[in-house]
Amino acid sequence: MDKILVLDANQRSALAIIRSLGRRGVKVIAADHRPHPIGAASRYVASSIRYSDPGTSPGAFVQDVVTAADRLDIDIVIPATDLTTMLLASQPDLCNSVRLAAPKAGSYETLTDKAHLFQLAAGLGIPAPVTRVASTLAEALDAAHDVGFPAVLKPARSKYVKGNQVLSTSVEIVRDPYALSASFHNQNWLGDIPCLVQKFVPGHGAGIFALYGPSGPVAWFAHKRIREKPPTGGVSVLSESVPLDPMMQSIASRLLAAADWTGVAMVEFRIASDGTPYLIEVNGRFWGSLQLAIDCGVDFPWLLYQLIQGMPMPKPQSYEVGRRLRWLLGDFDSLIAQLKTTPSDFKHRAGAIAAFARTFADTGCRQEIMRLNDPRPAISEVRQWAQGLFK
């Protein structure tokens, strides 16, 4: 029986991976740097281990994974976050027999480094915001004046390794040259990695999810976010499956094929008022609401496992549209945030509470963490959430 080491076991996506593979008889070992991750509580986990925090000790993390894979005779390692994927994608030999469920290092670099991504997109004629690449404040100022305000300051990477530490970056929208200068004085990454200065595209976000193999697409999926945490924009707490957008699917297909991509990917867009999807970024890992795709009939973890094993792959299948998935505690946190930001707006507060309550009666909506056949991860999550209240 194959042994799968699923990293980042406190993530919702990792729990979905564990449940997908475990219920098919694959031996799953959960791993995280935190104690008692929610994925380790699943009935489908054979055992769990703990590794060094990849955010503060990336070198030790890599060594811990290599050592554990060798000691436990692991066949496949599956990372579930950008950070662990980034750190391991550049390690071609975890050990002699382990396969990493991630794209090849060159492909990963091509699409997840945003400077490389937009260079590729320009060569393919893919719609993207007007983009200039800068390395210094002076170059960024010139670039912002070139593309016009408001401008988006986008680091080439959301996280990067400097020395023996991992540094995080953030995207920022600046309205004028003064805001631009003030923003860069508060950033410590400029000079370490390129900065993309982009023309702001009014509109809304959308995305498409894919699994690609050597012969092309294996699976596609799309959903829309109904509620997010925080409410102003963040991770999805209530999502719904939607039909594939043909234009976004075509763009994603061209990008992934050009990068010789194998593995899962989420391709994100900004939809302008005229309906044009502008490429924003590509993430080479599983997404937070992965369980929705599985519930709708597209079992990405199982398909990825089959792909890695060299099994015959089916053609991309249709999926159920209109199903919803709710991360209950995330939705509750989002509600609390809405109530705090509008303390005197009774109508808005009442509407938020009513929308939250109505979801309990939604027969087309499933709970993401709480599953009656595997309830312990939800109990573990509630315990973590309660402990967080007293910190």
N, C-alpha and C positions, 0 to 999 in steps of 0.2 A: 504494500500500500504506500502511495506517495505521501510525503510529509511536506506540508506547506507552512512556511513561517510568514504570518501576516503582521506587518509592522504597524505602528500608529494605532494600536488597538483601542484607544480611547475615542477615536473618530467614528462618526456615524457610518461613513463609507466603509471603514474597516469591519464594523459589525455586519454590514450587508454582505461583504465578501466572505466573512466567517460563516454566516448562515447559509449562503449560497453553496459553498463548497462542502461544508460539514454535513449538510443534509443529504449529500450525494455519496457520503462514505469516505471522503478525503480526510486524512488525518491533519487537523489544523492546530498549529501552535500559535497562540497570541503573544505579541510582544509590544512593549511600550516603555518609555522612561518613567512614566508615572506609576505609582502603586495602585493596584486594583482598578485597571481600566475596564470600561463597560464591556468591551468585547471578550475579555477574559472570563466574564460571568456567564457567557452563553453556554448552553447545553452542548453545542457543537464543537467546543474547544477541548482538545485532549489534555493540554497543559499550557502553562504560560511562563514567560521569562521577562526579565527586566534588563534594559540596556542603558548606557549613559545617555544623558540629554544631548540630542544632536544639535540643539541650539547653542549650547554653551561648551560642549566638548565634541566637536564633529569628528576629530581623529579617533577618540576613544569609542565613539558610537560605531564607526566603521569597523574598528577592530572587534568590538563586542559582537557585531552581526556576523563577521567572518568566523570568529571563534564558536559562536552558538551554532551556526550552520554546519560546521565541521563536527562539533561534539554531538549534535542531535541528528546527524545524518539527514539534513534537510535537502529536498529536491528542488524546491522553488521558493524564492523570497519575493513577497509582494509588498512593496511600499505603498502607502496610501496618502501621503502628503507631498507637497512640492519639495519640502526640505529634504526628507529622506530619499526621495527619488533623485534629487539633484546630487546628493552626496554619494549615492551608490551607482548612479549611471556612469560615473567616471572611474569606477572600479571594475575593470573588465574581468578580473579573476577573484571573485569572492572566495572561492575554493575550487577544487578541480571538478566537482560534479554539480555545483549549484547553478541554477538558471535564475536570472533576475527578470521579473515581470515588469520590464521597463523598455522603452525604445533604445536603440543603439545610441551610443554616446554622440556620434556625429549628427544623427537625426534630431536627438534631443536638443543639442546645442543650436541647431538651425532654427527650430521653431520656438523654443522657450526663451532664447536671448532675443529681446524685442528689436534690437538693432539689426540682427541677422534676419529676423522674421520680416520686417518691413522692407528690407532690401530684396528678399525673395518675392514678396508680394508685388513690389514695383515691377520686377522682371516678368511676373506672370500677368500683369495687367489687372490685378485684383483691387477693387475699391478699398481705399484706406485713407485716414485723415492725412492732410498735408503734413509731412514730417521732416524735421531737420535734426541731425545728430550733433550734440555739443559735448565738449569735454571740460570746458571752463565756464565761469560766470559770464565773461565777455562774449564767448561764443553763444551762450544761451540767450543773452540779451539781444544779440544780432539776429539769432534764429527766431525769437519771439516777435520781433518787429517785422521779420520777413513773413511769418505765417499769419500774424495778426492776433489781436486780443479779442476775447479771452483765449488763453493758450493752456494746454495741458502739459505739465512737466511729468515725464514718465521715465523712471529709471529703467535701464535695460534689463535689470533683474529685480525681483521683489525681495530676494535674499541672495547674499553672496558671501563667500568665505574670504576672510582677511586674516592672515596669520593662522591662529588656532581658534578663531571665533567666527561666528556667523552674525553678520549684520543685516538688519532689516531696512527696507526702504518703503516709501509710500508715494502714491500718485497725488498730484495737487493741481488744482485749477487756479490760474492767476488771471486777474482782471486787467492789470496795468503794469507798467515797468517797475513801479515802486513795490508792488506786491511780489513781483518776480525777484527783485533784489533781496527783499526781506525773507522770502522763502528759501533762497539758496544760502543765506547766512545761517539758517537753522538746519541745514542738511550737511551731514558729514561724509556722504558717499560720493559727491561730485569730485571727480579726479581719480576715483577708484574704478568706476564703471561709467560707460557713456550715459548721457541724458538725452532722451528723445523729447523734442519740443514739437508739439502737435497742435494743429488747429482744432479747437473745440467743435464737436459735432452735436448740435441739439438733437434730441430724440430720446429713445429708450433702449435699454439693453436687451439682448437676446442671445441665444447660443444654440449650439448643436453638439451632440455627443456621438462619438464614433469608436469603433474597434476596427483597426486595419491589420491585415496580414500581408505576407509577401505578394499575394496574388490580388490584393485590393481590399475593398470594404467587406467586413464580416457582419457588422451590425450598425444601425443608426438609431438615434432617439432624440426627441426634443421635448422640453417642458417649459412652462412659463411660471414665474414666481408670482404668487398671489399676495403673500405677506412675507416680510423679511425682518431680520434682526441684525442691526437696529432698523426701525421702521423706515428711516430715510434711505436705506440701501445697504445690503450686507448679505449674509447667508440666508438661504431660503428656509422658512419655517412652515410654509404652506405652499405646495406647488401642484401643478396639474399637467398631465401629459397632453401634448398638442401635436397636430400633424407636422411633418417635416416641411420646412420652407425650401422649395426647389432651388432658389438662388443661393441660399446659405449652404445647402448641401453640395451644390456644384463647386462653390468656392472652397469649402472644407476639403472636398475630394481632390481638387487640384493642388492644394497646399500639401496635404498629407502624402499624395503620390510623389510630388516634386522633392519632398524631404526623405523619401524612401522610408516612410514611417511604418513601424510595426508596434502594435499595442493600443491602449486606449488614449483618447484625446478629447478635450473639450475646447471647441473653437468659439470664441466670443465676438460678438458684433455690437455695433451701435447702429440702430435703425433710424435713419433720417426721416424728416417729414414727408419726403417724396417716396419713401419706401426702400431706398437704397441701403443695403447692409454694408457698413464700413467695418473692416477687420480691426479688432482691438487687441486680441492676444490669443495665444494657444497655451493650454495647460496639459502637460503630459502625465496626468494621473487621474484616478477616479474622483468623482465629484461628490459633494455632500449628500444630495438627495438620490444617490444611486439606487436605493431601495425602490423608488417609484418605477424606474425602468424595469427592474426585476418583477415587480408586481404586475406590470403591463405586458409581460411576456418576453422581454429582452434581457436575458440573464447574462449580463456582461462578464461577471467573474467566471462563470462556468465556461462561457465561450472563450475567454482568454486562456483559461486552463487547457481547454482542448487545443487551442492554437499552439500553445507552448509545447504540448505533448505531440504535436505533429499529426493530430487526428484530422480526418476529412472535415472540412468546414462547410456548413450550409450557406446558401445564399442569404443576403439580408432579408429579414422577415418584417411584415407589418406588425403593428402593436396596437393595443387598446388605447383609444384617445378619450380624454375626459375623466380619467381616474385621478384622484388626488391623494397626496401624502402629507401628513402633519407631524412635525416634530413638536410634541406637546409642550415640553418645558421651554423650548426656544420660542414658541408662540406665546406662552405666558410671559416670558421676559420681554417680548416685543410689546405686548399689551401694557405691561407696567411702564415701559419707556414712553409709550404714547400718553398714558395718563399723567405722567410726571411733566411732560413737555407742554401739556395743555390743561393746567390745573383749573383755569377759570372758564374754559370752553365746554359747557355742559353738553351741548349737542354733539360735539366731536367725541367727547369721552363716552357718552351713551352709545354712539354709533360703533365705536371700537369694541366696547363690551358686548354689544349685541352680535357683532360679527364674530367675535371669539366664541360666544355661546352657541351660535347657530351651527358652527362646524361640528359640534358634538352630535348633531342630528343628521349630518351629511352621510348618507349611506354609501356614497361613492368615494368616501375618504377613509384611508387606513392610518393607523398610528404607526409611526416609523420605528420607535424603540420598543414599545410594549407590544409583544406578540404573545398570545395565550399559550402557544406551544413552546415559547422560550422567554419566560417573564423575568428572569433574573437580571439581564442587562438593564431593564427599566428600573428595577429596585436599586441596582448599583448607581444608576444615573441620579435618581432621587436623593440617594445618600450623598453623592458628590455635591449636588445642588444645595442641599440643606447645609452641608459643611461650609460652602462658600458664603452663605448668609452671615456667618459669624466670624469671617476673616476681616 
